[in-house]
Amino acid sequence: MTKEKSAEDIKVIRQIMEDSTKFLSLSGLSGIMAGAYAIIGATVAYFIILGAGDHYYNEYMISLTYKTTSSIRISLLADAACVFLLAITTAYYLSRQKAKKAKVKLWNGAAKKLSLEMAIGLIIGGLFCLILIYHGDLRMVASATLVFYGLTLINIAKYTHRDIKVLGYFETLLGLLAGIFLNYGIVFWSIGFGIFHIIYGVVMYLKYERCKA
């Protein structure tokens, strides 16, 4: 009995230490919603902004049939920004609800470190994508966003569930493939930010949240 109790005490202590050093309030539902937003955003980009293939342009998008290059760039940036803001807002709201239900502090030390590390990775990646857009090389943007996002997820895995590292590897690999097949950027973007997020969100919800619902 003493050994069993000691083992149980050690397990509890480890759990307490993990809870205090990791951000575990991220909701799986937020991943599902982020994926849905990304698919909607990609649909808008292809069918509305790019006219479902009606706009003809060279590999650097220098000449367009109906819209100017600057108009296309601004519209795509606005579309991506809307998807990003919706995903962040939803993640914050659902995570706050999850933390409140679990009676734990949302903005703990791990959350601060995670937010900082993620912000650094995404800002650097975003600036690099803006450089690509400035030079007119839009076909590499999908690849760059996926690679930087994947590397950022791998880096922040130490502050949250380790499962997110797997998502990071898949996002990075997909980004490298997008860099090879440049004419399918929207397809890769939809898979990476859309389908992969939905799958990840479902797995996270079933693994960590359904039993506690």
C-alpha positions in Angstrom: 0.0 0.0 0.0 2.8 2.4 0.8 4.5 1.8 -2.6 1.2 2.3 -4.4 0.5 5.5 -2.5 3.9 6.8 -3.2 3.6 6.1 -6.9 0.2 7.8 -6.9 1.7 10.8 -5.1 4.5 11.1 -7.6 2.0 11.0 -10.4 0.0 13.8 -8.9 3.1 15.9 -8.3 4.2 15.4 -11.9 0.7 16.4 -13.1 0.8 19.5 -11.0 4.3 20.4 -12.3 3.1 19.9 -15.9 0.0 22.0 -15.4 2.1 24.8 -14.0 4.7 24.8 -16.8 2.5 24.1 -19.8 -0.5 25.9 -21.5 -3.2 23.2 -21.6 -6.3 25.4 -22.1 -6.1 25.5 -25.9 -9.4 24.1 -27.1 -9.6 21.5 -29.8 -12.7 23.2 -31.1 -10.6 26.3 -31.9 -8.6 24.1 -34.3 -11.7 22.9 -36.0 -13.0 26.5 -36.4 -9.6 27.7 -37.6 -9.6 25.0 -40.3 -13.1 26.0 -41.4 -12.2 29.7 -41.6 -9.1 28.8 -43.7 -11.2 26.7 -46.2 -13.7 29.6 -46.5 -10.9 32.1 -47.0 -9.3 29.9 -49.7 -12.6 29.5 -51.4 -13.1 33.3 -51.4 -9.5 33.8 -52.7 -10.0 31.3 -55.6 -13.5 32.0 -56.7 -13.9 35.7 -56.0 -10.4 37.3 -55.9 -8.8 35.2 -58.6 -12.0 34.7 -60.5 -11.7 30.8 -60.5 -8.9 30.9 -63.1 -10.4 33.8 -65.2 -7.4 36.0 -64.4 -4.4 35.3 -66.4 -0.9 36.2 -65.2 2.7 35.1 -65.5 4.7 33.4 -62.8 5.3 36.7 -61.0 1.7 38.0 -61.5 3.0 41.0 -63.5 0.2 41.0 -66.1 -3.4 40.3 -65.2 -6.5 40.2 -67.4 -9.1 42.1 -65.3 -7.5 43.4 -62.1 -4.3 45.1 -61.4 -1.5 43.3 -59.6 -1.8 45.6 -56.6 -5.5 45.0 -56.3 -5.0 41.2 -56.3 -2.3 41.5 -53.6 -4.3 43.8 -51.4 -7.4 41.5 -51.7 -5.4 38.4 -50.9 -3.8 40.1 -47.9 -7.1 41.2 -46.6 -8.6 37.8 -47.0 -5.7 36.1 -45.1 -5.8 38.8 -42.4 -9.6 38.1 -41.8 -8.9 34.4 -41.5 -6.1 35.0 -39.1 -8.0 37.4 -36.9 -11.1 35.1 -36.8 -8.9 32.1 -35.9 -7.1 34.0 -33.1 -10.3 35.5 -31.7 -12.0 32.1 -31.6 -9.0 30.4 -30.1 -8.9 33.0 -27.3 -12.6 32.8 -26.5 -12.8 29.0 -26.5 -9.6 28.7 -24.5 -10.9 31.1 -22.0 -14.1 29.1 -21.6 -12.1 25.9 -21.2 -9.9 27.4 -18.6 -12.9 28.9 -16.7 -14.6 25.5 -16.7 -11.5 23.8 -15.4 -11.0 26.6 -12.9 -7.5 27.3 -13.9 -5.7 30.5 -14.8 -5.6 31.1 -18.6 -2.8 33.7 -18.8 -0.1 31.8 -16.9 3.6 31.7 -17.4 3.5 29.0 -20.0 0.8 30.9 -21.9 3.0 34.0 -22.0 6.0 32.1 -23.2 4.0 30.3 -25.8 2.4 33.6 -27.1 5.8 35.3 -27.3 7.5 32.4 -29.1 4.6 32.1 -31.5 4.4 35.8 -32.2 8.1 35.9 -33.0 7.8 33.0 -35.5 4.7 34.3 -37.2 6.0 37.9 -37.4 9.2 36.8 -39.0 7.3 34.5 -41.4 4.8 37.3 -42.1 7.6 39.8 -42.9 9.3 37.3 -45.2 6.0 36.8 -47.1 5.6 40.5 -47.4 9.0 40.6 -49.0 7.9 37.9 -51.5 4.8 39.9 -52.3 6.8 43.1 -52.7 8.9 41.4 -55.3 5.8 39.9 -57.0 6.7 36.3 -56.3 3.3 35.3 -55.0 3.6 31.7 -55.9 6.1 31.1 -53.0 3.8 32.7 -50.4 1.8 29.5 -49.7 5.0 27.6 -49.2 6.6 30.2 -46.9 3.5 30.6 -44.7 3.2 26.8 -44.2 6.9 26.3 -43.5 7.2 29.2 -41.0 3.9 28.2 -39.3 5.0 24.5 -39.0 8.4 25.5 -37.6 6.7 27.8 -35.1 4.4 25.0 -33.9 7.3 22.6 -33.5 9.1 25.3 -31.4 6.1 26.0 -29.1 5.3 22.4 -28.5 7.4 22.4 -25.3 4.9 24.9 -23.8 1.7 22.9 -24.5 0.4 19.5 -25.6 3.2 17.6 -27.5 0.6 16.6 -30.2 1.0 20.1 -31.7 4.6 19.1 -32.8 3.1 16.5 -35.1 0.9 19.1 -36.7 4.0 21.3 -37.1 5.9 18.5 -38.9 3.1 18.0 -41.3 2.7 21.7 -42.0 6.4 22.1 -42.7 6.5 19.1 -45.0 3.4 20.4 -46.8 5.1 23.8 -47.2 8.1 22.2 -48.8 5.9 20.4 -51.2 4.1 23.6 -52.0 7.5 25.1 -52.8 7.9 22.4 -55.5 4.4 22.5 -57.0 4.0 26.3 -57.2 0.8 26.4 -59.2 -1.2 24.7 -56.5 -0.6 27.2 -53.6 -4.2 27.6 -52.7 -4.7 23.8 -52.6 -1.8 23.3 -50.3 -2.9 26.3 -48.2 -6.4 24.8 -47.9 -5.0 21.4 -46.8 -2.5 22.8 -44.3 -4.5 25.5 -42.6 -7.8 23.9 -43.3 -8.0 20.2 -43.4 -4.9 19.6 -41.1 -6.3 22.0 -38.5 -9.7 20.3 -38.5 -8.2 16.9 -38.1 -5.9 18.2 -35.3 -8.8 19.9 -33.6 -11.0 16.7 -33.7 -8.1 14.6 -32.3 -7.4 17.1 -29.5 -11.1 17.3 -28.6 -11.6 13.5 -28.5 -8.3 13.0 -26.6 -8.4 15.7 -24.0 -11.9 17.3 -23.9 -14.7 14.9 -24.7 -14.2 12.9 -21.5 -14.3 16.1 -19.4 -17.3 17.6 -21.2 
